[in-house]
Amino acid sequence: MDREAAERIGAATERDPESATALSGFDERAADAAERNEPEDDDDDFWEEDY
C-alpha cells in the first residue's frame, strides 16, 4: 500500500464515517501499511562516501 492509496481510503472514511470501511478501522491499517512501505530516509550517506 502506498501513501496515495492510504490517503484515498482516509478521505473516503471522512466522507462516510458510518461506512463499513470506516467502522472497521481499515483507514488506520492502510496508513500504517503505507508508512511501513515507505523507503527509509537514512542520513548515513553510505553510498556517497568519498574515497
Secondary structure, 3 states (H helix, E strand, C coil): CCHHHHHHHHHHHHHCCCCHHHHHCHHHHHHHHHHHHCCCCCCCCHHHCCC
